[in-house]
């Protein structure tokens, strides 16, 4: 399930708007992965880390805040360019709404990086978890989870030009 690293300069957003944003970002990423954002278990294993940071643009502090989101998911969860584009668009729109500045260029100040963690490199519960393990815990059906995971990972590797055996 997803892990978000959200970088927001201190004081850039109203605290209430920021809390709403963090919840919205979690839901956006869960939907992008094909998960139900209302599923309590899925939300419990969806973590977001809020980083307070100073941002320099061109070596100087910018007049308006800039934001960065790194959305990490297990390999196979964000297959297809359209899915990644939708994720980037929705996250960017969520920041523009949260900021509420009406700045027509606000979208240019949001950078989003969707990253897939290679199969077997998702460390949780003291060990490396594969996509099948994670999906099985979420849906409660190990056979279905294994089938879905194999399909998604194969598709992801084909999209990246990696040969699969």
Backbone torsions as a table, in degrees:
resi	resn	phi	psi	omega
1	UNK	NA	171.1	-166.8
2	UNK	-75.6	154.8	172.2
3	UNK	-132.3	120.6	-179.0
4	UNK	-107.6	135.8	167.2
5	UNK	-115.0	113.6	-174.4
6	UNK	-114.2	121.7	-177.5
7	UNK	-107.7	114.3	-178.3
8	UNK	-132.1	124.4	176.0
9	UNK	-59.9	143.0	179.3
10	UNK	-56.6	132.3	176.2
11	UNK	79.1	1.9	-177.3
12	UNK	-70.0	-32.8	-177.3
13	UNK	-124.2	151.0	171.6
14	UNK	-59.2	136.6	-177.4
15	UNK	-56.1	-40.2	178.2
16	UNK	-65.7	-42.4	178.1
17	UNK	-63.9	-36.2	179.4
18	UNK	-66.1	-42.6	178.2
19	UNK	-63.5	-42.0	176.9
20	UNK	-62.6	-43.0	179.1
21	UNK	-59.1	-47.1	-178.0
22	UNK	-60.8	-40.6	176.5
23	UNK	-65.0	-43.9	-179.9
24	UNK	-64.0	-41.5	178.8
25	UNK	-61.4	-40.6	177.0
26	UNK	-60.6	-46.9	179.7
27	UNK	-63.6	-40.1	179.5
28	UNK	-60.8	-46.9	-178.0
29	UNK	-68.6	-38.3	177.4
30	UNK	-61.3	-45.0	177.9
31	UNK	-61.5	-40.2	179.5
32	UNK	-61.8	-33.3	178.2
33	UNK	-78.8	-11.3	-177.6
34	UNK	91.3	15.3	-179.6
35	UNK	-97.9	159.4	177.7
36	UNK	-86.8	112.4	-178.0
37	UNK	-63.4	-14.7	179.0
38	UNK	-90.2	-4.2	179.2
39	UNK	-72.5	118.1	-174.5
40	UNK	-61.1	-44.4	-179.2
41	UNK	-61.9	-45.5	-178.8
42	UNK	-61.4	-39.8	178.4
43	UNK	-67.2	-34.6	-179.5
44	UNK	-66.1	-27.1	179.8
45	UNK	-102.2	17.0	176.5
46	UNK	-108.8	109.2	-174.6
47	UNK	-109.8	144.2	175.4
48	UNK	-130.6	128.4	178.4
49	UNK	-107.3	121.1	179.0
50	UNK	-94.8	120.7	-179.5
51	UNK	-108.2	126.7	172.1
52	UNK	-88.5	129.0	-172.3
53	UNK	-147.0	156.0	169.1
54	UNK	-96.8	138.3	-179.2
55	UNK	-118.1	134.8	175.2
56	UNK	-118.3	132.4	177.8
57	UNK	-117.7	121.2	-177.0
58	UNK	62.5	26.0	177.8
59	UNK	88.0	2.8	-178.4
60	UNK	-132.9	159.1	176.0
61	UNK	-73.2	125.1	-177.1
62	UNK	-74.5	161.0	178.1
63	UNK	-68.1	-31.3	-177.7
64	UNK	-122.6	151.5	-177.4
65	UNK	-66.1	147.9	174.8
66	UNK	-119.0	147.0	-173.2
67	UNK	-128.6	151.3	175.8
68	UNK	-139.0	137.9	176.6
69	UNK	-128.3	127.0	172.4
70	UNK	-111.4	113.2	-177.8
71	UNK	-104.2	108.9	-178.9
72	UNK	-103.7	134.3	178.5
73	UNK	-138.8	158.9	174.4
74	UNK	-63.4	148.5	178.8
75	UNK	-50.8	133.3	178.1
76	UNK	98.5	-7.8	-175.7
77	UNK	-87.1	-14.4	179.9
78	UNK	-128.3	47.3	-178.8
79	UNK	-67.7	141.1	175.2
80	UNK	93.2	135.1	179.8
81	UNK	-61.9	-35.5	-178.2
82	UNK	-64.4	-38.2	179.9
83	UNK	-66.5	-41.9	178.3
84	UNK	-66.1	-42.6	179.3
85	UNK	-62.0	-41.6	179.0
86	UNK	-64.3	-42.5	178.0
87	UNK	-59.0	-49.1	-179.2
88	UNK	-60.4	-44.3	-179.7
89	UNK	-63.2	-46.8	-178.3
90	UNK	-66.0	-40.2	178.4
91	UNK	-64.9	-44.6	179.7
92	UNK	-61.1	-45.7	178.1
93	UNK	-61.1	-39.0	179.9
94	UNK	-62.4	-39.9	177.3
95	UNK	-65.4	-42.8	179.9
96	UNK	-61.1	-40.7	177.5
97	UNK	-66.1	-44.3	-177.9
98	UNK	-63.2	-37.8	179.6
99	UNK	-67.8	-39.7	177.6
100	UNK	61.2	24.1	-174.9
101	UNK	-83.5	-19.1	-175.1
102	UNK	73.8	7.0	179.8
103	UNK	-68.9	116.9	-178.2
104	UNK	-66.3	-15.6	178.9
105	UNK	-103.2	11.3	-177.9
106	UNK	-57.3	-35.4	-178.7
107	UNK	-61.3	-26.4	-179.7
108	UNK	-75.4	-10.3	-178.3
109	UNK	-102.8	12.3	179.2
110	UNK	-121.2	121.8	175.9
111	UNK	-115.4	134.6	-176.5
112	UNK	-127.1	130.5	-178.8
113	UNK	-123.9	98.1	174.6
114	UNK	-79.2	125.1	-178.0
115	UNK	-127.7	135.4	174.4
116	UNK	-98.8	132.1	177.0
117	UNK	-86.6	126.7	-176.5
118	UNK	-55.0	147.6	179.0
119	UNK	-51.3	132.1	179.0
120	UNK	85.5	1.3	-179.7
121	UNK	-110.2	7.9	178.1
122	UNK	-88.8	106.0	-176.9
123	UNK	-92.1	120.9	178.5
124	UNK	-155.7	152.4	177.6
125	UNK	55.2	31.4	176.2
126	UNK	82.3	10.9	180.0
127	UNK	-157.0	172.9	177.5
128	UNK	-79.9	127.0	-179.2
129	UNK	-108.2	131.6	174.4
130	UNK	-88.2	166.7	179.2
131	UNK	-58.7	-39.4	179.1
132	UNK	-60.6	-39.8	178.5
133	UNK	-62.1	-45.0	-177.6
134	UNK	-67.3	-46.6	179.7
135	UNK	-64.1	-39.0	178.7
136	UNK	-60.6	-43.3	178.0
137	UNK	-63.7	-35.2	-177.5
138	UNK	-76.7	-39.4	-174.6
139	UNK	-105.9	-14.7	176.6
140	UNK	77.0	18.6	-178.9
141	UNK	-136.0	98.3	-174.0
142	UNK	-63.0	-40.5	-179.0
143	UNK	-65.3	-46.7	178.6
144	UNK	-63.4	-42.0	-180.0
145	UNK	-60.4	-43.5	-179.9
146	UNK	-63.3	-44.2	179.6
147	UNK	-62.4	-48.0	-179.9
148	UNK	-62.5	-44.5	-179.3
149	UNK	-61.7	-46.0	179.9
150	UNK	-59.5	-44.2	179.6
151	UNK	-62.6	-48.5	-177.2
152	UNK	-65.2	-41.4	-179.3
153	UNK	-67.0	-42.4	176.9
154	UNK	-59.6	-45.3	179.2
155	UNK	-61.5	-44.4	179.9
156	UNK	-59.8	-44.5	-178.1
157	UNK	-69.3	-36.4	176.7
158	UNK	-64.4	-40.9	178.7
159	UNK	-61.9	-31.8	-179.2
160	UNK	-93.1	3.0	177.5
161	UNK	76.0	24.0	178.5
162	UNK	-95.6	126.4	179.5
163	UNK	-68.6	138.2	176.3
164	UNK	-116.4	145.6	-178.2
165	UNK	-89.3	NA	NA
